[in-house]
Amino acid sequence: MEPEVTGYPPRQKNKTVLIVEADDDQTESPPWPDRQARTLKLSSIPSIIDLYVVFAVLTACIQVVYMAIVGSFPFNSFLSGVLSCIGTAVLAVCLRIQVNKENKEFKDLPPERAFADFVLCNLVLHLVIINFLG
């Protein structure tokens, strides 16, 4: 016996599924010639966090290159800038681990709580960085 086909793919966990159907009363042709339901899987939150981590590490690398070219006269400023970027990247990686639903350790932790922890830890990190600057 063959399984029943409903026309919709099964909904997967941790994915946002966008279902687009074409109306039969439509005058212009749909973008898909077979006029069946299509899905678009998006995982935007981890992608945004990944971009943030790449930006923070890239900023730290640019600061190191600038220090190598120009010099490190205000060494406290250089250390503060690099440690701020690296610390923020580490905290963002921790946020990504906590928000990932496939991780079994944090399955009971709501994403709002993980984001609140991220913001609080960033606040403490930057207060220490500002105190280090003098």
Secondary structure as the mmCIF struct_conf table of DSSP 4:
data_model
#
loop_
_struct_conf.conf_type_id
_struct_conf.id
_struct_conf.beg_label_comp_id
_struct_conf.beg_label_asym_id
_struct_conf.beg_label_seq_id
_struct_conf.end_label_comp_id
_struct_conf.end_label_asym_id
_struct_conf.end_label_seq_id
HELX_LH_PP_P HELX_LH_PP_P1 GLU A 2 VAL A 5
BEND BEND1 GLY A 7 TYR A 8
HELX_LH_PP_P HELX_LH_PP_P2 PRO A 9 GLN A 12
TURN_TY1_P TURN_TY1_P1 LYS A 13 ASN A 14
STRN STRN1 THR A 16 VAL A 20
TURN_TY1_P TURN_TY1_P2 ASP A 24 ASP A 25
BEND BEND2 THR A 27 GLU A 28
HELX_LH_PP_P HELX_LH_PP_P3 SER A 29 PRO A 30
BEND BEND3 PRO A 31 TRP A 32
TURN_TY1_P TURN_TY1_P3 PRO A 33 ASP A 34
STRN STRN2 ARG A 38 LEU A 42
HELX_RH_AL_P HELX_RH_AL_P1 SER A 44 VAL A 70
BEND BEND4 PHE A 73 PRO A 74
HELX_RH_AL_P HELX_RH_AL_P2 PHE A 75 VAL A 99
TURN_TY1_P TURN_TY1_P4 LYS A 101 GLU A 102
BEND BEND5 LYS A 104 LYS A 104
TURN_TY1_P TURN_TY1_P5 GLU A 105 ASP A 108
BEND BEND6 LEU A 109 LEU A 109
HELX_RH_AL_P HELX_RH_AL_P3 PRO A 111 LEU A 133
#
